[in-house]
Amino acid sequence: MNNLFNYIERESPIHELTGATKLVCLLLWSLAAMTTYDTRLLAVMSVLGVALFPVGRIKLKDVTFMLVFTLVYLALSTTLVYLFSPRHGCGVYGSTTLLFGLSGYFAPTAEQLFFQLNYILKYFATIPFVLLFVCTTNPSEFAASLNKIGVPYSVAYSVALALRYIPDIQKQYHEISQASQARGIELSKKASLVSRLKSASSILIPLVLSSMDRIEVIANAMELRCFGKNKKRTWYMERKFRLIDYLCIVVCALLLVASITLTHINGSRFYNPFL
Amino acid sequence: MSEYILEFKNLGFKYRAQAKSTLYNIDLKIKKGEKLLVAGPSGCGKSTLGSLINGLIPSSYKGDITGSLLINGKDSKEMSIFDISHIVGTVLQDSDAQFVGMTVAEDLTFALENDCVFLPDMRKRVDEVATTLNLKDFLLHAPGELSGGQKQRVSVGGVLASDVDLFLFDEPLANLDPRTGKQAIELIDELQKKTGAAVIIIEHRLEDVLHRSVDRIVLMQEGHIVADESPDELLSKGLLSECGVREPLYLTALKYAGVSIESKMRPSSIENLVLSDTDKAQLKKFMKEVHKDKKPLSKEKLLETKGLSFTYEKMKKRALDNISTAISKGEMVAIVGTNGAGKSTFSKVICGMENEDEGQIFFEGNDFSALSIKERAAYVGYVMQNPNQMISKVMIMDEVAMGLRLRGVPEEEVQEKVTKALKICGLYTMRNWPISALSYGQKKRVTICSILVLEPKVLILDEPTAGQDYRHYTKIMEFLRQLNQQGITIIMITHDMHLMLEYADRGIVFSGGKIIADKTCAEILTDSEIVDRASLKETSLYDLANLCGIEDAATFVQDFIDYERENVRGLWDE
């Protein structure tokens, strides 16, 4: 079965950071990547993000599913950007350099290609970090850290609970789909996309209905054990901050500072090599 | 302080959404440290009683309460569900579904977290509870990695951590195999002795709960308490079967033989039961009278496997190891064994949901292996345990027709076949009803019907009666028997010993991916080695046979079942 969002229990320096540290780092990091289109910084962040994988002892095959999913999405969105706005880069960089001697609305320009390169780089700067976060953060600890940074614990806990139930729901989906296939629902590649989508819906209905039953049970079970009694709660999985936690936050904060400074120096969010 | 932990005073309750009351004039007192069994059929109000005790009423379920309930001498109306939870610890029916934490340790500590206990204290408490319940090696395991019995211990631990005065168990046996159920009852008993807390067990499986003694049984029917007395007193009356609760099998056997049960015989457990020599002789004589030699079953092989092996991805151990067996035409077979023994995998491989690594499957002598999952469904139909997992249409008619329509059968023929299947299943008059209006048992029928419409020769059912009380169990099983009599071969995967004993001609026992026994269910349930390996429990009839000095226990059990099938069945048909 695919691991969609799964915490992978291993021993590594990244696993040992507190959930709160990783969450704050993730926020700072994404903010830094979002602010800038500066190729140099994005390149550095992409390399850094990928380099952290061995540190966290996460292997490529652990994240294949998510990675393929993002790459497909990325390919789709880059193509669409080009189709809808093939001269966007020219507007951004203020010049037009036609390539390969082609002309016309859809003719490639150096500016557009460079813009789209930056666009892709932005993904590469963020996605590895997000994947790493998902794989190395224990959901309960994640909930504890959400609570720590000010999110109400009922919200924080429902996030953890959702993560806790994902494997169960995957298993249930698998069982339901097997039984439905026996009744004649075609899910293999033999059927057309439309009929497969239709079939998927007839699996989702029983899945949702049987999940609803469980939600009632779990809600009762939680209430019977005092969930919601106080404004605060303690967390068994909470960890103490150590020096390394502060260091990581400082590094990520510096990245954000770099990103903002570069924006200021460049005079815009873009680094322009065409000047 | 009051000497009673609970005191119901003329209490009545009506759910907001319902026209009729669920509970009437409940007067019940429970002393501190007392152990109580609340029994009764589904819908008798026993779960509602439980919800009143733990505060889910009125916190989660609204309605009108009349009269009063005192918890530890205090009116429950003035207490919040959280106040109550410090006195009453509830273990819900499905220990899987109530597992809140990601790991065992977190689940044990969940209530403490919510009470803002500091981390060092929590660690200490978790350690104590885990030691008591023998869970120390599993503290960092996820719920999915635990066995049924371990899960049960975790859910007990979750309430034990808060140091309560009353444990409330809501159908603790519902999802457990017989041996684990037996251990659960022993655990509850130990818990009560260790903590001195009162215990209330809500359960309709009386015989299994009475494996350890209880102080009183409260019997409920249609919202009223109809009996509140010691087990020995209650069992010497005929009240149980009138209320649709199954009495212990050994008592049923004695009654058939004409032995009258009195409280001084201590009928509440087979171990303490006192029978006079006349009683024993009477039982022996009766059994000799009803004994019949069995006519051999048909030997025409319908489904056969040869050397079937299968290993799940990422698993080292074989889930099925060299399985060779055969099912004959018209049989009703039970497949039993612990979780993970291979019984579900076996049926999945037969249906084509998983593909075997080695071996062959034959259906009526033809190789089955080349057929797809969809094609095999025309021969072998598979019915899942939970009907909600199979139903995807709004109307009964459409649900039953789905399989045919997906196969492109012309609509005229669809109507004809659906009508026929609906009539067989007794659903024809309801054909235009929405499925949401049906009861659990009726939904089960719909799912069976939607498989039958494809006209398979074999039906495989996964736990056909899980979570059903005696009356509904009998209804479902009698329906399956009728189908069987109409020529459909039936394979049931089950934990339920009564089911296999009463309805299966033969039992196939799986253990560790292998078949360890294949014989009549009476023989299986009187063979202590197999019973042990398959996590079953010997039937109490076996103990009764020993008590009366009957040597051939298997024949005794078989004669009892045959007698019951011929003379007593079908009493529930309305």
Chai-1 contact restraints between the chains, C-beta under 6 A:
chainA,res_idxA,chainB,res_idxB,connection_type,confidence,min_distance_angstrom,max_distance_angstrom,comment,restraint_id
A,P139,B,M102,contact,1.0,0.0,6.0,A-B,restraint_1
A,S140,B,M102,contact,1.0,0.0,6.0,A-B,restraint_2
A,S140,B,E106,contact,1.0,0.0,6.0,A-B,restraint_3
A,R164,B,M102,contact,1.0,0.0,6.0,A-B,restraint_4
A,I176,B,Q389,contact,1.0,0.0,6.0,A-B,restraint_5
A,Q178,B,M353,contact,1.0,0.0,6.0,A-B,restraint_6
A,A179,B,M384,contact,1.0,0.0,6.0,A-B,restraint_7
A,A179,B,M390,contact,1.0,0.0,6.0,A-B,restraint_8
A,Q181,B,I373,contact,1.0,0.0,6.0,A-B,restraint_9
A,A182,B,C351,contact,1.0,0.0,6.0,A-B,restraint_10
A,A182,B,I373,contact,1.0,0.0,6.0,A-B,restraint_11
A,A182,B,A377,contact,1.0,0.0,6.0,A-B,restraint_12
A,A182,B,Y382,contact,1.0,0.0,6.0,A-B,restraint_13
A,R183,B,G403,contact,1.0,0.0,6.0,A-B,restraint_14
A,G184,B,K374,contact,1.0,0.0,6.0,A-B,restraint_15
A,G184,B,G403,contact,1.0,0.0,6.0,A-B,restraint_16
A,G184,B,L406,contact,1.0,0.0,6.0,A-B,restraint_17
A,G184,B,R407,contact,1.0,0.0,6.0,A-B,restraint_18
A,S202,B,S392,contact,1.0,0.0,6.0,A-B,restraint_19
A,I205,B,S392,contact,1.0,0.0,6.0,A-B,restraint_20
A,P206,B,Q389,contact,1.0,0.0,6.0,A-B,restraint_21
A,P206,B,I391,contact,1.0,0.0,6.0,A-B,restraint_22
A,P206,B,S392,contact,1.0,0.0,6.0,A-B,restraint_23
A,L209,B,N388,contact,1.0,0.0,6.0,A-B,restraint_24
A,S210,B,N388,contact,1.0,0.0,6.0,A-B,restraint_25
A,S210,B,Q389,contact,1.0,0.0,6.0,A-B,restraint_26
A,R214,B,A97,contact,1.0,0.0,6.0,A-B,restraint_27
A,V217,B,A97,contact,1.0,0.0,6.0,A-B,restraint_28
A,N220,B,L56,contact,1.0,0.0,6.0,A-B,restraint_29
A,N220,B,S60,contact,1.0,0.0,6.0,A-B,restraint_30
A,A221,B,L92,contact,1.0,0.0,6.0,A-B,restraint_31
A,A221,B,Q98,contact,1.0,0.0,6.0,A-B,restraint_32
A,M222,B,V100,contact,1.0,0.0,6.0,A-B,restraint_33
A,E223,B,I81,contact,1.0,0.0,6.0,A-B,restraint_34
A,L224,B,N54,contact,1.0,0.0,6.0,A-B,restraint_35
A,L224,B,S85,contact,1.0,0.0,6.0,A-B,restraint_36
A,L224,B,T90,contact,1.0,0.0,6.0,A-B,restraint_37
A,R225,B,F110,contact,1.0,0.0,6.0,A-B,restraint_38
A,R225,B,A111,contact,1.0,0.0,6.0,A-B,restraint_39
A,C226,B,F82,contact,1.0,0.0,6.0,A-B,restraint_40
A,C226,B,S85,contact,1.0,0.0,6.0,A-B,restraint_41
A,C226,B,A111,contact,1.0,0.0,6.0,A-B,restraint_42
A,C226,B,N114,contact,1.0,0.0,6.0,A-B,restraint_43
A,C226,B,D115,contact,1.0,0.0,6.0,A-B,restraint_44
A,F227,B,N114,contact,1.0,0.0,6.0,A-B,restraint_45
A,K229,B,F82,contact,1.0,0.0,6.0,A-B,restraint_46
A,K229,B,N114,contact,1.0,0.0,6.0,A-B,restraint_47
A,N230,B,C116,contact,1.0,0.0,6.0,A-B,restraint_48
A,K232,B,C116,contact,1.0,0.0,6.0,A-B,restraint_49
A,R233,B,E113,contact,1.0,0.0,6.0,A-B,restraint_50
A,R233,B,N114,contact,1.0,0.0,6.0,A-B,restraint_51
A,R233,B,C116,contact,1.0,0.0,6.0,A-B,restraint_52
A,T234,B,E113,contact,1.0,0.0,6.0,A-B,restraint_53
A,T234,B,C116,contact,1.0,0.0,6.0,A-B,restraint_54
A,Y236,B,E106,contact,1.0,0.0,6.0,A-B,restraint_55
A,Y236,B,T109,contact,1.0,0.0,6.0,A-B,restraint_56
A,Y236,B,E113,contact,1.0,0.0,6.0,A-B,restraint_57
A,Y236,B,M122,contact,1.0,0.0,6.0,A-B,restraint_58
